Amino acid sequence: QSALTQPPSVSGAPGQRVTISCTGSSSNIGAGYDVHWYQHLPGTAPKLLIYGNNNRPSGVPDRFSASKSGTSASLAITELQAEDEADYYCQSYDNRVGPYVFGTGTKVTVL
Amino acid sequence: EVQLVESGGGLVKPGGSLRLSCAASGFAFSTYTMNWVRQAPGKGLEWVSFVRANTDSIYYADSVKGRFTVSRDNAKNSLYLQMNSLRAEDTAVYYCAREGGVCDGTNCYTGYFDSWGQGTLVTVSS
């Protein structure tokens, strides 16, 4: 069982906004550790989307944003596009089961 | 351009061994912490191991501790994962990943994976 829990799936129509939650505990997000987010298309290398809670690497569209509060974090995708259909993972440091832990993953489907 | 290329995957019987390699190019390999991350079929990403740039710090996930050994050769820009006593549940695509780190003047961020290889498949089956 992962230390970070995400919904198995979310969906939205093109142009809509979707959000993905990442629920942790006092040993990871709640302890103040940073949260990072990745996009993963099957058969390809995972891609860093967000680092340090809300920072986008160069080249990542500003349609992707993230936030952190308490023991949870969330990723938002606005203006949803067909190319956004992928699996998304949060990741953080955990001082009990870590060092590093990934979320359970969320499949985003564009309707 | 940063490139990470894994190799060494394949089919191995339970209890067997395999050594994975990751060839790095396009960056100063000797200055970065490197990680192994895996994804079992139909499952999510699982962090496996990391080794600091000068190998003074090495960690493993509990699921592989005592069976897997990570190492690196900075002169060859290469990362390795020696996997022994393999089990069916070790079947996965194994990725090597570079650990990023950046400071923006007020905050420093690390512990994230900014570059990944394409992965190599390890299948443990009789």
gemmi code that builds the backbone of each chain (N, CA, C; Angstrom):
import gemmi

chains = {
    "A": [
        ("GLN", (0.849, -1.200, 0.000), (0.000, 0.000, 0.000), (0.880, 1.243, 0.000)),
        ("SER", (0.655, 2.132, -0.986), (1.475, 3.323, -1.113), (1.184, 4.312, 0.000)),
        ("ALA", (2.196, 5.111, 0.354), (2.035, 6.133, 1.367), (1.260, 7.328, 0.836)),
        ("LEU", (1.143, 7.455, -0.486), (0.443, 8.566, -1.113), (-0.716, 8.007, -1.934)),
        ("THR", (-1.919, 8.493, -1.659), (-3.112, 7.960, -2.314), (-3.676, 8.941, -3.339)),
        ("GLN", (-3.929, 8.433, -4.536), (-4.534, 9.223, -5.612), (-5.798, 8.521, -6.087)),
        ("PRO", (-6.725, 9.264, -6.689), (-7.892, 8.597, -7.280), (-7.427, 7.782, -8.484)),
        ("PRO", (-8.014, 6.600, -8.702), (-7.571, 5.764, -9.818), (-7.760, 6.433, -11.183)),
        ("SER", (-8.809, 7.229, -11.322), (-9.063, 7.827, -12.618), (-9.839, 9.126, -12.483)),
        ("VAL", (-9.616, 10.008, -13.422), (-10.416, 11.214, -13.592), (-10.610, 11.396, -15.094)),
        ("SER", (-11.675, 12.091, -15.460), (-11.927, 12.315, -16.883), (-12.544, 13.685, -17.096)),
        ("GLY", (-12.415, 14.164, -18.317), (-12.987, 15.439, -18.666), (-13.022, 15.612, -20.162)),
        ("ALA", (-13.867, 16.496, -20.605), (-13.972, 16.791, -22.035), (-12.861, 17.754, -22.440)),
        ("PRO", (-12.526, 17.767, -23.708), (-11.534, 18.739, -24.174), (-11.920, 20.152, -23.771)),
        ("GLY", (-10.932, 20.898, -23.270), (-11.173, 22.261, -22.855), (-11.560, 22.420, -21.400)),
        ("GLN", (-11.925, 21.312, -20.768), (-12.324, 21.388, -19.365), (-11.110, 21.363, -18.439)),
        ("ARG", (-11.405, 21.533, -17.144), (-10.380, 21.499, -16.106), (-10.579, 20.254, -15.252)),
        ("VAL", (-9.492, 19.541, -14.976), (-9.555, 18.392, -14.074), (-8.514, 18.579, -12.980)),
        ("THR", (-8.795, 17.977, -11.835), (-7.828, 18.020, -10.738), (-7.585, 16.611, -10.219)),
        ("ILE", (-6.363, 16.384, -9.780), (-5.950, 15.099, -9.233), (-5.439, 15.342, -7.810)),
        ("SER", (-5.994, 14.636, -6.863), (-5.563, 14.798, -5.469), (-4.484, 13.779, -5.118)),
        ("CYS", (-3.702, 14.129, -4.130), (-2.629, 13.270, -3.633), (-2.656, 13.384, -2.104)),
        ("THR", (-3.140, 12.348, -1.453), (-3.320, 12.404, -0.004), (-2.218, 11.640, 0.703)),
        ("GLY", (-1.526, 12.328, 1.581), (-0.419, 11.720, 2.310), (-0.688, 11.668, 3.798)),
        ("SER", (0.377, 11.833, 4.579), (0.272, 11.736, 6.027), (1.359, 12.595, 6.686)),
        ("SER", (1.458, 12.452, 7.991), (2.416, 13.248, 8.755), (3.859, 12.826, 8.528)),
        ("SER", (4.073, 11.705, 7.838), (5.448, 11.267, 7.572), (5.940, 11.711, 6.198)),
        ("ASN", (5.094, 12.306, 5.397), (5.510, 12.771, 4.083), (5.033, 14.203, 3.831)),
        ("ILE", (3.940, 14.385, 3.142), (3.485, 15.742, 2.802), (3.250, 16.568, 4.059)),
        ("GLY", (2.614, 15.968, 5.051), (2.303, 16.678, 6.293), (3.527, 17.092, 7.083)),
        ("ALA", (4.665, 16.454, 6.821), (5.915, 16.815, 7.497), (6.615, 17.971, 6.812)),
        ("GLY", (6.011, 18.453, 5.731), (6.578, 19.605, 5.040), (7.428, 19.271, 3.835)),
        ("TYR", (7.509, 17.995, 3.501), (8.331, 17.626, 2.350), (7.665, 18.046, 1.043)),
        ("ASP", (8.492, 18.358, 0.074), (7.987, 18.827, -1.214), (7.282, 17.709, -1.963)),
        ("VAL", (6.342, 18.108, -2.835), (5.618, 17.177, -3.687), (5.969, 17.458, -5.143)),
        ("HIS", (6.170, 16.407, -5.889), (6.517, 16.526, -7.309), (5.519, 15.692, -8.104)),
        ("TRP", (5.337, 16.063, -9.372), (4.342, 15.384, -10.205), (4.951, 14.952, -11.541)),
        ("TYR", (4.481, 13.789, -12.034), (4.990, 13.226, -13.278), (3.831, 12.814, -14.172)),
        ("GLN", (4.074, 12.898, -15.473), (3.168, 12.384, -16.490), (3.820, 11.170, -17.124)),
        ("HIS", (3.041, 10.102, -17.275), (3.611, 8.879, -17.831), (2.682, 8.280, -18.872)),
        ("LEU", (3.143, 8.234, -20.111), (2.428, 7.536, -21.167), (3.015, 6.142, -21.267)),
        ("PRO", (2.179, 5.125, -21.376), (2.663, 3.740, -21.438), (3.718, 3.560, -22.518)),
        ("GLY", (4.793, 2.880, -22.136), (5.843, 2.594, -23.097), (6.844, 3.708, -23.289)),
        ("THR", (6.680, 4.778, -22.517), (7.613, 5.889, -22.643), (8.241, 6.209, -21.293)),
        ("ALA", (9.215, 7.093, -21.308), (9.835, 7.523, -20.053), (8.903, 8.479, -19.327)),
        ("PRO", (8.740, 8.327, -18.015), (7.971, 9.323, -17.266), (8.573, 10.708, -17.456)),
        ("LYS", (7.723, 11.722, -17.347), (8.148, 13.099, -17.566), (7.837, 13.952, -16.338)),
        ("LEU", (8.822, 14.708, -15.875), (8.606, 15.606, -14.739), (7.698, 16.762, -15.161)),
        ("LEU", (6.601, 16.942, -14.437), (5.641, 18.012, -14.723), (5.779, 19.192, -13.760)),
        ("ILE", (5.929, 18.861, -12.504), (5.975, 19.865, -11.439), (7.022, 19.412, -10.421)),
        ("TYR", (7.879, 20.317, -9.990), (8.796, 20.016, -8.897), (8.622, 21.061, -7.800)),
        ("GLY", (8.960, 20.673, -6.575), (8.869, 21.623, -5.476), (7.486, 22.203, -5.275)),
        ("ASN", (6.478, 21.360, -5.364), (5.080, 21.703, -5.068), (4.345, 22.445, -6.168)),
        ("ASN", (5.015, 23.437, -6.791), (4.274, 24.252, -7.761), (5.165, 24.881, -8.823)),
        ("ASN", (6.300, 24.278, -9.099), (7.226, 24.821, -10.091), (7.232, 23.967, -11.352)),
        ("ARG", (7.109, 24.622, -12.485), (7.118, 23.904, -13.768), (8.490, 23.962, -14.409)),
        ("PRO", (9.026, 22.805, -14.817), (10.269, 22.837, -15.602), (10.004, 23.550, -16.927)),
        ("SER", (11.056, 24.047, -17.538), (10.882, 24.696, -18.828), (10.308, 23.706, -19.828)),
        ("GLY", (9.377, 24.200, -20.628), (8.752, 23.359, -21.634), (7.415, 22.767, -21.211)),
        ("VAL", (7.109, 22.797, -19.928), (5.809, 22.298, -19.462), (4.790, 23.434, -19.565)),
        ("PRO", (3.692, 23.193, -20.266), (2.695, 24.269, -20.457), (2.128, 24.758, -19.122)),
        ("ASP", (1.738, 26.033, -19.110), (1.167, 26.592, -17.881), (-0.264, 26.124, -17.641)),
        ("ARG", (-0.753, 25.221, -18.486), (-2.041, 24.579, -18.218), (-1.930, 23.629, -17.019)),
        ("PHE", (-0.695, 23.273, -16.696), (-0.447, 22.386, -15.561), (-0.019, 23.231, -14.357)),
        ("SER", (-0.717, 23.049, -13.245), (-0.361, 23.750, -12.013), (-0.622, 22.833, -10.834)),
        ("ALA", (-0.004, 23.136, -9.707), (-0.137, 22.270, -8.544), (-0.082, 23.094, -7.273)),
        ("SER", (-0.571, 22.496, -6.203), (-0.560, 23.154, -4.903), (-0.423, 22.103, -3.812)),
        ("LYS", (-0.123, 22.578, -2.612), (0.031, 21.683, -1.469), (-0.554, 22.365, -0.243)),
        ("SER", (-1.242, 21.578, 0.585), (-1.806, 22.109, 1.815), (-1.969, 20.979, 2.817)),
        ("GLY", (-1.430, 21.175, 3.994), (-1.558, 20.153, 5.032), (-0.914, 18.852, 4.628)),
        ("THR", (-1.702, 17.792, 4.632), (-1.190, 16.467, 4.269), (-1.573, 16.075, 2.847)),
        ("SER", (-2.002, 17.045, 2.036), (-2.423, 16.735, 0.667), (-1.826, 17.695, -0.337)),
        ("ALA", (-1.873, 17.270, -1.579), (-1.448, 18.089, -2.708), (-2.414, 17.826, -3.854)),
        ("SER", (-2.384, 18.701, -4.847), (-3.248, 18.485, -6.003), (-2.603, 19.038, -7.258)),
        ("LEU", (-2.924, 18.406, -8.368), (-2.473, 18.811, -9.697), (-3.705, 19.211, -10.483)),
        ("ALA", (-3.643, 20.342, -11.143), (-4.747, 20.799, -11.977), (-4.282, 20.885, -13.422)),
        ("ILE", (-5.144, 20.421, -14.303), (-4.903, 20.545, -15.735), (-6.065, 21.336, -16.313)),
        ("THR", (-5.771, 22.499, -16.858), (-6.817, 23.306, -17.483), (-6.745, 23.141, -18.993)),
        ("GLU", (-7.800, 23.557, -19.650), (-7.871, 23.464, -21.124), (-7.435, 22.084, -21.582)),
        ("LEU", (-8.073, 21.083, -21.044), (-7.707, 19.692, -21.277), (-7.601, 19.379, -22.773)),
        ("GLN", (-6.533, 18.675, -23.142), (-6.313, 18.310, -24.542), (-6.148, 16.800, -24.652)),
        ("ALA", (-6.381, 16.283, -25.841), (-6.273, 14.839, -26.079), (-4.894, 14.315, -25.690)),
        ("GLU", (-3.875, 15.124, -25.902), (-2.498, 14.691, -25.604), (-2.231, 14.595, -24.108)),
        ("ASP", (-3.161, 15.085, -23.290), (-2.988, 14.998, -21.834), (-3.407, 13.640, -21.293)),
        ("GLU", (-3.975, 12.801, -22.140), (-4.417, 11.479, -21.700), (-3.179, 10.647, -21.355)),
        ("ALA", (-3.042, 10.339, -20.064), (-1.850, 9.659, -19.559), (-2.081, 9.303, -18.096)),
        ("ASP", (-1.082, 8.660, -17.511), (-1.086, 8.401, -16.079), (-0.288, 9.500, -15.381)),
        ("TYR", (-0.763, 9.925, -14.218), (-0.109, 10.991, -13.465), (0.212, 10.502, -12.056)),
        ("TYR", (1.421, 10.817, -11.590), (1.869, 10.362, -10.279), (2.398, 11.535, -9.460)),
        ("CYS", (2.035, 11.569, -8.194), (2.698, 12.467, -7.267), (3.846, 11.700, -6.612)),
        ("GLN", (4.773, 12.437, -6.020), (5.949, 11.808, -5.398), (6.477, 12.734, -4.316)),
        ("SER", (6.950, 12.153, -3.235), (7.488, 12.961, -2.153), (8.501, 12.156, -1.360)),
        ("TYR", (9.019, 12.759, -0.328), (9.919, 12.096, 0.604), (9.088, 11.608, 1.781)),
        ("ASP", (9.432, 10.431, 2.314), (8.719, 9.904, 3.470), (9.723, 9.468, 4.521)),
        ("ASN", (9.603, 9.988, 5.737), (10.594, 9.679, 6.769), (10.294, 8.396, 7.527)),
        ("ARG", (9.259, 7.679, 7.081), (8.938, 6.422, 7.746), (9.150, 5.236, 6.821)),
        ("VAL", (8.711, 5.312, 5.604), (8.813, 4.189, 4.659), (9.701, 4.526, 3.476)),
        ("GLY", (10.279, 5.710, 3.444), (11.018, 6.189, 2.295), (12.432, 5.691, 2.222)),
        ("PRO", (13.302, 6.454, 1.522), (13.119, 7.896, 1.415), (12.046, 8.376, 0.430)),
        ("TYR", (11.980, 7.781, -0.742), (11.069, 8.347, -1.725), (9.850, 7.466, -1.914)),
        ("VAL", (8.705, 8.090, -2.099), (7.476, 7.358, -2.344), (6.705, 8.012, -3.486)),
        ("PHE", (6.026, 7.172, -4.257), (5.152, 7.636, -5.324), (3.701, 7.465, -4.900)),
        ("GLY", (2.838, 8.273, -5.500), (1.427, 8.067, -5.328), (0.966, 6.840, -6.090)),
        ("THR", (-0.272, 6.467, -5.874), (-0.822, 5.267, -6.504), (-1.109, 5.449, -7.984)),
        ("GLY", (-1.091, 6.692, -8.438), (-1.279, 6.953, -9.859), (-2.721, 7.218, -10.239)),
        ("THR", (-2.917, 8.125, -11.185), (-4.251, 8.478, -11.674), (-4.244, 8.485, -13.193)),
        ("LYS", (-5.185, 7.774, -13.771), (-5.311, 7.772, -15.232), (-6.266, 8.885, -15.636)),
        ("VAL", (-5.790, 9.783, -16.456), (-6.626, 10.861, -16.986), (-7.128, 10.462, -18.361)),
        ("THR", (-8.443, 10.488, -18.512), (-9.080, 10.171, -19.785), (-9.734, 11.426, -20.339)),
        ("VAL", (-9.447, 11.700, -21.598), (-10.079, 12.837, -22.276), (-11.260, 12.295, -23.081)),
        ("LEU", (-12.434, 12.715, -22.712), (-13.659, 12.150, -23.294), (-13.860, 12.571, -24.738)),
    ],
    "B": [
        ("GLU", (22.090, 17.326, -24.805), (20.828, 16.706, -24.417), (21.087, 15.559, -23.444)),
        ("VAL", (20.350, 15.570, -22.344), (20.482, 14.500, -21.353), (19.942, 13.204, -21.939)),
        ("GLN", (20.732, 12.149, -21.835), (20.270, 10.830, -22.277), (20.607, 9.785, -21.231)),
        ("LEU", (19.644, 8.931, -20.948), (19.817, 7.788, -20.052), (19.317, 6.567, -20.795)),
        ("VAL", (20.189, 5.572, -20.950), (19.830, 4.375, -21.714), (20.089, 3.145, -20.864)),
        ("GLU", (18.997, 2.453, -20.496), (19.099, 1.242, -19.698), (19.320, 0.027, -20.597)),
        ("SER", (19.959, -0.977, -20.027), (20.153, -2.242, -20.728), (20.321, -3.340, -19.693)),
        ("GLY", (20.264, -4.574, -20.174), (20.513, -5.712, -19.291), (19.279, -6.471, -18.859)),
        ("GLY", (18.112, -5.981, -19.216), (16.894, -6.691, -18.845), (16.743, -8.001, -19.606)),
        ("GLY", (15.792, -8.803, -19.173), (15.557, -10.073, -19.852), (14.739, -11.007, -18.993)),
        ("LEU", (14.688, -12.268, -19.435), (13.938, -13.302, -18.723), (14.893, -14.074, -17.815)),
        ("VAL", (14.518, -14.209, -16.573), (15.355, -14.934, -15.607), (14.442, -15.765, -14.719)),
        ("LYS", (14.959, -16.898, -14.257), (14.178, -17.777, -13.400), (14.164, -17.264, -11.957)),
        ("PRO", (13.124, -17.601, -11.209), (13.120, -17.220, -9.788), (14.372, -17.724, -9.094)),
        ("GLY", (14.941, -16.837, -8.267), (16.187, -17.151, -7.583), (17.420, -16.750, -8.367)),
        ("GLY", (17.242, -16.375, -9.612), (18.358, -16.002, -10.462), (18.829, -14.579, -10.246)),
        ("SER", (19.809, -14.196, -11.057), (20.415, -12.866, -10.944), (20.440, -12.168, -12.295)),
        ("LEU", (20.520, -10.857, -12.227), (20.586, -10.037, -13.428), (21.272, -8.736, -13.058)),
        ("ARG", (22.026, -8.178, -13.985), (22.661, -6.888, -13.740), (22.189, -5.885, -14.777)),
        ("LEU", (21.556, -4.826, -14.321), (21.112, -3.761, -15.198), (22.169, -2.662, -15.274)),
        ("SER", (22.240, -2.032, -16.428), (23.146, -0.901, -16.618), (22.363, 0.294, -17.126)),
        ("CYS", (22.873, 1.461, -16.848), (22.293, 2.701, -17.344), (23.443, 3.585, -17.813)),
        ("ALA", (23.488, 3.847, -19.117), (24.534, 4.691, -19.689), (24.033, 6.121, -19.775)),
        ("ALA", (24.779, 7.032, -19.185), (24.372, 8.436, -19.140), (25.240, 9.280, -20.065)),
        ("SER", (24.625, 10.292, -20.652), (25.364, 11.231, -21.480), (24.659, 12.574, -21.489)),
        ("GLY", (25.406, 13.613, -21.875), (24.813, 14.930, -22.012), (24.788, 15.757, -20.744)),
        ("PHE", (25.386, 15.236, -19.665), (25.445, 16.013, -18.419), (26.603, 15.492, -17.575)),
        ("ALA", (26.934, 16.228, -16.529), (28.047, 15.863, -15.647), (27.595, 14.772, -14.684)),
        ("PHE", (27.629, 13.540, -15.171), (27.096, 12.391, -14.424), (27.670, 12.325, -13.008)),
        ("SER", (28.931, 12.593, -12.853), (29.603, 12.407, -11.564), (29.115, 13.359, -10.481)),
        ("THR", (28.298, 14.340, -10.847), (27.826, 15.313, -9.860), (26.370, 15.088, -9.450)),
        ("TYR", (25.726, 14.082, -10.004), (24.306, 13.859, -9.743), (24.029, 12.588, -8.956)),
        ("THR", (23.032, 12.655, -8.069), (22.466, 11.458, -7.463), (21.627, 10.740, -8.515)),
        ("MET", (21.763, 9.423, -8.559), (21.022, 8.621, -9.539), (20.128, 7.612, -8.826)),
        ("ASN", (19.011, 7.310, -9.457), (18.006, 6.443, -8.865), (17.577, 5.335, -9.824)),
        ("TRP", (17.027, 4.290, -9.255), (16.307, 3.272, -10.014), (14.848, 3.291, -9.550)),
        ("VAL", (13.948, 3.259, -10.517), (12.512, 3.232, -10.271), (11.943, 2.126, -11.153)),
        ("ARG", (10.957, 1.397, -10.658), (10.384, 0.321, -11.469), (8.870, 0.429, -11.538)),
        ("GLN", (8.331, -0.252, -12.547), (6.887, -0.312, -12.708), (6.510, -1.737, -13.093)),
        ("ALA", (5.852, -2.428, -12.183), (5.364, -3.781, -12.464), (4.176, -3.704, -13.414)),
        ("PRO", (3.904, -4.766, -14.141), (2.786, -4.758, -15.092), (1.468, -4.393, -14.417)),
        ("GLY", (0.803, -3.378, -14.952), (-0.478, -2.959, -14.408), (-0.413, -2.213, -13.098)),
        ("LYS", (0.780, -1.922, -12.622), (0.946, -1.241, -11.341), (1.551, 0.146, -11.535)),
        ("GLY", (1.701, 0.852, -10.433), (2.261, 2.187, -10.476), (3.772, 2.204, -10.351)),
        ("LEU", (4.319, 3.400, -10.308), (5.762, 3.556, -10.156), (6.178, 3.242, -8.722)),
        ("GLU", (7.328, 2.597, -8.587), (7.876, 2.258, -7.269), (9.348, 2.633, -7.243)),
        ("TRP", (9.735, 3.494, -6.309), (11.143, 3.828, -6.149), (11.893, 2.605, -5.614)),
        ("VAL", (13.095, 2.344, -6.163), (13.854, 1.145, -5.800), (15.127, 1.474, -5.015)),
        ("SER", (15.922, 2.429, -5.538), (17.221, 2.664, -4.908), (17.808, 3.982, -5.381)),
        ("PHE", (18.701, 4.559, -4.558), (19.494, 5.673, -5.060), (20.924, 5.594, -4.553)),
        ("VAL", (21.797, 6.264, -5.298), (23.198, 6.363, -4.911), (23.628, 7.801, -5.145)),
        ("ARG", (24.221, 8.408, -4.125), (24.685, 9.781, -4.242), (25.871, 9.852, -5.196)),
        ("ALA", (26.220, 11.059, -5.585), (27.242, 11.276, -6.605), (28.571, 10.613, -6.251)),
        ("ASN", (28.966, 10.745, -4.990), (30.260, 10.169, -4.591), (30.090, 8.856, -3.841)),
        ("THR", (28.921, 8.254, -3.956), (28.558, 6.953, -3.358), (28.640, 6.936, -1.833)),
        ("ASP", (28.629, 8.090, -1.199), (28.703, 8.101, 0.269), (27.355, 7.813, 0.918)),
        ("SER", (26.318, 7.737, 0.101), (24.992, 7.460, 0.618), (24.232, 6.613, -0.396)),
        ("ILE", (23.759, 5.484, 0.088), (23.013, 4.544, -0.755), (21.791, 4.082, 0.038)),
        ("TYR", (20.637, 4.055, -0.631), (19.411, 3.594, 0.029), (18.655, 2.635, -0.884)),
        ("TYR", (17.858, 1.783, -0.251), (17.038, 0.809, -0.973), (15.626, 0.797, -0.409)),
        ("ALA", (14.682, 0.464, -1.258), (13.329, 0.177, -0.794), (13.368, -1.119, 0.006)),
        ("ASP", (12.494, -1.230, 0.994), (12.455, -2.443, 1.816), (12.233, -3.693, 0.964)),
        ("SER", (11.499, -3.546, -0.129), (11.148, -4.687, -0.965), (12.358, -5.313, -1.659)),
        ("VAL", (13.469, -4.590, -1.748), (14.651, -5.119, -2.449), (15.889, -5.161, -1.565)),
        ("LYS", (15.780, -4.634, -0.354), (16.935, -4.555, 0.546), (17.501, -5.949, 0.809)),
        ("GLY", (18.811, -6.061, 0.688), (19.469, -7.344, 0.912), (19.572, -8.203, -0.325)),
        ("ARG", (18.868, -7.847, -1.378), (18.902, -8.626, -2.633), (19.482, -7.819, -3.789)),
        ("PHE", (19.247, -6.513, -3.785), (19.723, -5.648, -4.872), (20.886, -4.794, -4.370)),
        ("THR", (21.814, -4.517, -5.290), (22.940, -3.647, -4.971), (23.117, -2.625, -6.089)),
        ("VAL", (23.086, -1.356, -5.710), (23.285, -0.289, -6.684), (24.750, 0.150, -6.642)),
        ("SER", (25.275, 0.502, -7.797), (26.641, 1.014, -7.874), (26.746, 1.944, -9.070)),
        ("ARG", (27.857, 2.635, -9.145), (28.077, 3.537, -10.271), (29.562, 3.612, -10.591)),
        ("ASP", (29.865, 3.924, -11.834), (31.237, 4.140, -12.267), (31.258, 5.511, -12.919)),
        ("ASN", (31.683, 6.506, -12.186), (31.649, 7.868, -12.707), (32.602, 8.066, -13.888)),
        ("ALA", (33.646, 7.273, -13.946), (34.581, 7.376, -15.076), (33.931, 6.888, -16.366)),
        ("LYS", (32.966, 5.984, -16.232), (32.274, 5.437, -17.403), (30.872, 6.016, -17.571)),
        ("ASN", (30.506, 6.989, -16.726), (29.174, 7.598, -16.789), (28.079, 6.533, -16.762)),
        ("SER", (28.231, 5.607, -15.856), (27.307, 4.473, -15.823), (26.793, 4.164, -14.428)),
        ("LEU", (25.546, 3.741, -14.393), (24.855, 3.325, -13.170), (24.494, 1.857, -13.333)),
        ("TYR", (24.540, 1.114, -12.225), (24.261, -0.310, -12.291), (23.283, -0.718, -11.190)),
        ("LEU", (22.595, -1.838, -11.453), (21.755, -2.447, -10.419), (21.958, -3.953, -10.501)),
        ("GLN", (22.639, -4.505, -9.510), (22.815, -5.955, -9.424), (21.631, -6.524, -8.669)),
        ("MET", (20.893, -7.407, -9.320), (19.684, -7.975, -8.723), (19.892, -9.467, -8.499)),
        ("ASN", (19.857, -9.883, -7.258), (20.018, -11.289, -6.890), (18.736, -11.824, -6.255)),
        ("SER", (18.654, -13.136, -6.147), (17.500, -13.788, -5.517), (16.191, -13.224, -6.047)),
        ("LEU", (16.110, -13.150, -7.362), (14.949, -12.523, -7.982), (13.674, -13.315, -7.749)),
        ("ARG", (12.576, -12.572, -7.605), (11.269, -13.146, -7.350), (10.310, -12.735, -8.452)),
        ("ALA", (9.201, -13.426, -8.555), (8.205, -13.084, -9.572), (7.748, -11.640, -9.421)),
        ("GLU", (7.663, -11.181, -8.182), (7.185, -9.818, -7.950), (8.200, -8.740, -8.316)),
        ("ASP", (9.395, -9.142, -8.721), (10.382, -8.182, -9.225), (10.189, -7.917, -10.720)),
        ("THR", (9.282, -8.653, -11.343), (8.991, -8.434, -12.759), (8.481, -7.008, -12.955)),
        ("ALA", (9.170, -6.262, -13.798), (8.840, -4.847, -13.970), (9.701, -4.237, -15.069)),
        ("VAL", (9.297, -3.069, -15.508), (10.184, -2.223, -16.299), (10.997, -1.397, -15.305)),
        ("TYR", (12.320, -1.434, -15.465), (13.213, -0.714, -14.575), (13.745, 0.527, -15.284)),
        ("TYR", (13.557, 1.679, -14.629), (14.014, 2.952, -15.172), (15.166, 3.492, -14.331)),
        ("CYS", (16.159, 4.056, -14.978), (17.103, 4.869, -14.227), (16.652, 6.319, -14.354)),
        ("ALA", (16.862, 7.079, -13.310), (16.371, 8.443, -13.263), (17.380, 9.344, -12.558)),
        ("ARG", (17.619, 10.500, -13.129), (18.515, 11.476, -12.529), (17.750, 12.297, -11.500)),
        ("GLU", (18.364, 12.526, -10.363), (17.734, 13.348, -9.348), (18.086, 14.813, -9.573)),
        ("GLY", (17.064, 15.620, -9.702), (17.271, 17.036, -9.944), (17.469, 17.811, -8.656)),
        ("GLY", (17.951, 19.023, -8.802), (18.117, 19.909, -7.664), (18.303, 21.315, -8.176)),
        ("VAL", (17.599, 22.265, -7.586), (17.698, 23.649, -8.044), (17.386, 24.582, -6.891)),
        ("CYS", (18.052, 25.715, -6.902), (17.772, 26.760, -5.917), (17.342, 28.005, -6.676)),
        ("ASP", (16.280, 28.680, -6.161), (15.776, 29.856, -6.867), (16.074, 31.150, -6.124)),
        ("GLY", (17.007, 31.101, -5.216), (17.368, 32.305, -4.473), (16.827, 32.294, -3.065)),
        ("THR", (15.604, 31.783, -2.906), (15.014, 31.698, -1.575), (14.785, 30.262, -1.135)),
        ("ASN", (14.533, 29.389, -2.073), (14.266, 27.986, -1.760), (15.133, 27.074, -2.613)),
        ("CYS", (15.470, 25.931, -2.046), (16.168, 24.883, -2.792), (15.264, 23.655, -2.853)),
        ("TYR", (15.218, 23.032, -4.016), (14.373, 21.874, -4.213), (15.224, 20.704, -4.683)),
        ("THR", (14.964, 19.551, -4.115), (15.635, 18.337, -4.559), (14.698, 17.159, -4.324)),
        ("GLY", (15.178, 15.970, -4.565), (14.345, 14.801, -4.321), (13.328, 14.531, -5.405)),
        ("TYR", (13.545, 15.075, -6.592), (12.651, 14.786, -7.710), (13.498, 14.257, -8.868)),
        ("PHE", (12.829, 13.673, -9.839), (13.525, 12.982, -10.928), (13.290, 13.743, -12.233)),
        ("ASP", (14.332, 14.435, -12.695), (14.128, 15.340, -13.828), (14.459, 14.737, -15.184)),
        ("SER", (15.107, 13.595, -15.202), (15.375, 12.910, -16.474), (15.265, 11.410, -16.241)),
        ("TRP", (14.664, 10.730, -17.212), (14.421, 9.298, -17.102), (14.878, 8.596, -18.374)),
        ("GLY", (15.271, 7.353, -18.223), (15.516, 6.518, -19.386), (14.213, 5.914, -19.875)),
        ("GLN", (14.322, 5.151, -20.965), (13.134, 4.504, -21.552), (12.767, 3.223, -20.818)),
        ("GLY", (13.688, 2.717, -20.010), (13.394, 1.524, -19.231), (13.859, 0.239, -19.888)),
        ("THR", (14.062, -0.777, -19.057), (14.405, -2.111, -19.530), (13.538, -3.109, -18.765)),
        ("LEU", (12.992, -4.078, -19.490), (12.033, -5.021, -18.900), (12.754, -6.208, -18.280)),
        ("VAL", (12.412, -6.473, -17.041), (12.901, -7.660, -16.342), (11.703, -8.567, -16.073)),
        ("THR", (11.808, -9.807, -16.533), (10.739, -10.775, -16.321), (11.292, -11.944, -15.520)),
        ("VAL", (10.698, -12.181, -14.369), (11.128, -13.299, -13.519), (10.051, -14.377, -13.583)),
        ("SER", (10.389, -15.470, -14.233), (9.401, -16.526, -14.432), (10.110, -17.842, -14.727)),
        ("SER", (9.501, -18.919, -14.300), (10.074, -20.238, -14.573), (9.555, -20.790, -15.894)),
    ],
}
model = gemmi.Model(1)
for chain_id, residues in chains.items():
    chain = gemmi.Chain(chain_id)
    for i, (resn, *xyz) in enumerate(residues, 1):
        res = gemmi.Residue()
        res.name, res.seqid = resn, gemmi.SeqId(i, " ")
        for name, pos in zip(("N", "CA", "C"), xyz):
            atom = gemmi.Atom()
            atom.name, atom.element = name, gemmi.Element(name[0])
            atom.pos, atom.b_iso = gemmi.Position(*pos), 0.0
            res.add_atom(atom)
        chain.add_residue(res)
    model.add_chain(chain)
structure = gemmi.Structure()
structure.add_model(model)
structure.setup_entities()
